[in-house]
Amino acid sequence: MRITTMSAKMSNSSASPMTAGSSSATAGRASGKATSFIPELQSMMFALGDSRRPLHETAALVEDIVHTQLINLLHQAAEVALLRGARVISPEDIIFLMRKDKKKLRRLVRYMQYRDYKSKILKTIDDEDPLDSDKYSSVNKRQRLAQDFLSSIDQTGEFLSLVEEEEVDDVKQERLERIEKMTRNMDSSQYSDFCESRQLSFSKKASKFREWLDCSSLDVKPNAMSMEILSYLAYETVAQVVDLALLVKQDMTPKTGDPFQHTISATFIQYSNSSAEASSTKKESDSPENTPPSTPSGPLTAGHQGRMHSMAQGNGGFTQDGNKIKQRKRKKSTAACGAEAQSSAIQPTHIREAIRRYSHKIGPLSPFSSSYRRNGMTFLAC
């Protein structure tokens, strides 16, 4: 009965995540501009399927999306905590917000089980004793907390079945298959960079992550276990954005003989045309017609003309010409490699198009969209 009342109050609350939450999110973003996760996000995106050198502007856009999502999620969790009379944001408040998406809720419960198992292993190593289920039963606090709360709001038995199910996570399996294909053609140095990128997470930089979310300005602050869950949800949001952007990128790649090529989104065409116009304007400004004439030098004497003629006829002239040709080839090859790397990377247009499609109730990405939607706000994490 208490949970039903809480749900009714949450649905009828006048403050929405796009009004009350957005102003606080903007203020938090303004105060936390000195703290940035763009370098870490570039490594995470590479480990999740992007190119080896993800674009800086793409990572900045992903950072802004993740930050906005988490700030709104924090304010929603704070509302739930206040409704149940708590002074801090607990894992129960976040689990309550995720209750409508069973797959992501199951993924979160599995993550909490993994954290308990990791703590148990570390304690075993410190004690140098074999695993004893009775001795380390107190370590399973995260799993027990999730099970107790889910059983308290479970009226049909569907939540507790999530904990007991051992189904394969299709999303995780697809990511692993994509990563396996990525690593097939990597050399030792590339694979070393990939392994380092795979180990990055928001939880390993807890103080920076808390400062990034500007938790000190919140009236109801999250506790340590809630920060664990928030760092996990932040990484999952990055992973989902990359997943959806790769789908859009694959969809937007021109295919020979594709009869549906004309159905490319107008939004993507608009972004592509604007970037093309900007590049064409830059090329026109660099063209020889727009280049000012060089400053004329003084008249050459007969002696100077003779020397220049002899240098042009000798081997020195050919050497200089050869060096110039080599430099031009190097510049062309470098530019071609840079253009190829940039074309293989996820573009900001792919991110924007993915978010646009994800926010629509009807569309190609509607099966992957969030089950928790309130006043037009779509959450990627829950």
N, C-alpha and C positions, 0 to 999 in steps of 0.2 A: 504493500500500500504506500509506503514511504517513497519507493522508487517510482511508482506511477505518478505520484504527486510531483516528484522532482522532474520527471519527463514533461509533465504538463506545464510546469513553471518555465522549463527551458524553452519549450516551443512557443509559449506566449510572452516570453520576455521581450521588452521593448528595445533593449540594446542588442543590436545585431553585430556580428563580427566585421561587417563592412562599414559600420558607423562608429561605434564605440571602439572596436578593435583596430580599425584602420588608422584613426588619429593617434592612438597609442603606438601603433606599429610605425607610423611615420616619425613620431617623436623618438622612438627607440632607434630607428635607423639613422636619424640625424645625429643622435648622441653617440652611436656606435660606429660611425664612419671610419674612425681610426682603426677599428678592428675589422679585418677582412680575412675571409677564407678562400679567396680566389686562387692562390697557388695550390692549396690543398684540394680545392674543387677540381682544378685542372687534372691533378693526379688521379682523383677519384673517377672523373669522367673517362680518363684513359683506361683505367682498370675495369670500367663498366661497358666498354665497347667503342668509345670514341677513338679518334686518331691519336698518335703518340704525342702530338703537340696540339692539344685543344686550344681553340681561339680564346683570347683574353676576354673579348666582348661577350662571347657565349657563356663563359664561366661567370662573368659579372651578372648576366641576366639570370642564370640559374641561382646564383647566390641571393639575388633580390627575391626570386620566387620562393625559395626555401625559407628565407628570413620572414617574409610576409606570412607564409603558411604557419610557421611555428609561433609567431607572435599572436596570430588569431587563435591558434589552438591553445596557447597559454591563457588567453583571456576567457575562452570557453571553459577551460578546466578551473579557472579561478571562480567563475560563476557557480559551477557545480560544487566546489569546495565551500563556498559561502552558503549555498542552499542547505548543505548538510551540517553546517555549523563548525567547519574545520578552520584552523588558522594557517595551514599550509596546503599546498597542492600535493596530493598523494597519488600513487599509481592508480588507485581506484577511480579517481576523477578522470584520468586519461582513458582507462579501460571503459568507463561508462560512455565516453564520447565515441569509442570505436565499436560499440556493441552492434551497430547496424551492418557493419561489413564483416561477415563471418571469416572470410579468407584472411584478411589482414589481422583480425583479432587472433586467429589461430597462429599466424606468423609471429605475432607479438608474444603469445604465450610460449611458443617454442624458443624464442629468444630469451625469455626469462628463465626457462628451464636450462638453456645453455649457460647462462650466467651463473646459475646455481651450481651446475656441474663443474664449471671452471673454478669457482671458489672452493669447491670440495677438493679438486685436484691440487690446487695450490696449498691448501691446508694440509693435505696428505704429504706433499713434498716437504713442507716445513717440519712436520712432526716425524717424518721418516717412518711412518707406520702404514700398514696395509689399510685399504678402505674398509671402514666399518659403518654399516648403515645406521646403527643405533648411535654411534658416537657422533656422526656428522649429520644427524637428522635435523639439527637446528640450522644447517647451512641452506636448506631448501626453503628459505623464507620467501623468496620471490614467487616460486611456484605455488606455495601454500597460500600466499596472499591473493594471487590471481584466482585460485580455485575457490577460496572462501568467498570472495566478492562475487564471482560468477554464479556460485550456487545461491547467493542471497538474492540475485536479480533474475535467476533462471526459473521461469514458471512452466516451461515446456520441456526442459531437459536438453535443449539444443546447444546451450553454452558448455555444459559439462561434457557433451559428446565431442566438442572440439578438442578438449584436452586429451581425450582417450584415442582420438583418430590418429592413424599413422599413414595418411595419404601423402603421396608425392606432391610437393608444391610445384605446380606447372610453371609458374613465373620464375622461381629459382632455378628450375631445371633448364628452362630456355636460356637464362643468363649464363649458366655454366656451359651449355653447348655453344653459345656465341663466343664465350671467352676461349673455349678449347679450340675453336676454329681460328681465332685471332692468334693464338700462341704457336700455331703449327709452323709458320714461316719466320718466327723470330730467331735472331741469333742470341748468343749468350748475354751480351750487354743489354739488348732490348728486353730479354726475359728478366734480367736482374732489375731493370727499372720497373717492369710490370709487377714483379713480386713486391717491391717496395711500395708501389702505388696501391696494391691490394691490401696492404696492412694499415693504410691510413683510415682514420675514422674520427668523428667528432668527439667521441668519448676519451680519446687519448690526449685531448687538449681541453680538459674540463674547465679550467679557469678562463681560458680564452672563449670557450663556447658560452659560458655563463655571462661573460662581459659582452659578447656579441648579441645575446638576447636581451641585455640590459635588465637582468633579473633584479638588480638592486632598486630599480624604480617601481617595482610591482608591490602592491599592498599585500597580496597573498603570494608568497614565494614558494617555488617548488622545492621539495626536499631532495636528498641525494639520489634516492631510487627513482624519483620522477625525472631528474636530470639524465639518468641513465637511459630511461625510456625515450626522452626527448632527443637525445643524441642518436639513438637508434632510428627514431622516426625521421630525423633530419637526413640520415644516410639513405633511408628507404625512399624519401622524397626525391633525392638526387637520382637514385637508381630508376625510379619510375619516370622521371622527366627524361632521362637518357633513353629508356626503353621506348617511350612514345615518340621522341624526336627521331630515333632510328627508323621507326615505322614510317614517319612522315618523310624522312629523307629517302627511304626506299620507294615510297609512293611518288615522290617528286622527281626521281631519276628518270630521264627520258629513256624510253625503251623502243627499239626498232620494231615497227609493225604493230604497235599498241593502238587498237581502235579507240581506246578511252583516253588518249593523251590529251584531248581537248577539254577534258573535265577537270583539269588542275584547278585547285582552289583560287578564287579571285584574290584572296588575301595574299597568297604566296606570290601570285603574278605581280601584285602591287608592290610588294617588298622587293622582288627581283628587278622590276622595272626601275624603281627608285635607285637601287644600288647600281644598276647598269647605266642609268643616266649620270650618276655621280662619277663613275669611272670614265665614261665617254667625255664628260666635261673636262676631267683632268687630262685626258689624252689630247684633247683639242688645245688646251692651254700649253701643253708641252710640244706641240707640233712645230715644224720649222717655220710655218707661215706666221705663227704668233711669236716666234723667237726674234728679239731685236738684233739688228745687224751688228757685226763685230766692229770694234773701233779700228779704223784704217791706220796702218803704220806708215812710217816715212818711206820715201822712195828708196829702192835698193840701188846700190852702186853696181858698176860692172863687175867689180871683184867679188862682191857678195853673190851676184847671180851666177858667176862661174863656179864658185865653191858649192853652192846649192845644187847646181847641175851635175857636178862631179860626184857629190854624195848620193844623188838620186840614181846615177849610173852605176855606182859601186855596190859592194855587198852590204854596206851599212844601211842603205835604203831598204833593201829586202829584209834585213833583220828587224828594222823598226816596223815595217809593214807586217811582218810575221808576228811580232809581239802584239801589235794592235789586234790582229785577227784572233790570236789566242785569248786575249783579254775579252774580246767580244763574245767568243764562244763560251768562256767561263761565266760571263754575266748572263748569257742566254740560258745555260744549263742550270745556274743557280736560281734564276727566275722561274724556270720551268719546274724545278723541284719544289720551290716554295709555293707555286700555284697549285701543283698536284697535291701537296700536303694540305693546303688550305681548302681545296675542293673536297678532299676526303673527310675533313673535319665537320662536325655538326655546326651548322650556321645558326645565328640568332633567329633567322626566319623559320627554321625548322622548330625551334623552341616555341616561338609565338604561335605558329600554326598548330602545334601539338596541344598547347594550352587552350587554344580557341576550340579545337575539336573536342577536347576532353570536357570542356565546360558545357557543351551542348548536350541536351537530353537525348537527342536523336542524331545519330551519325555513326561513322565507321568505328569510333573509339568508345561508343556508348556502353558496350559490355565491360569496359575497363574503368568506367567512371565511378566516382565516389557514391556510396549509399547515404552518406551524411551530407545533406544539402540544406542550407538554412538561409533564407533571404537572398538567394542568388549566389551564395558563396560555396564553392566546391573545394573540398579538402582533398589533397592528394594523398595524405598520410592515413586518413581514416574515412 
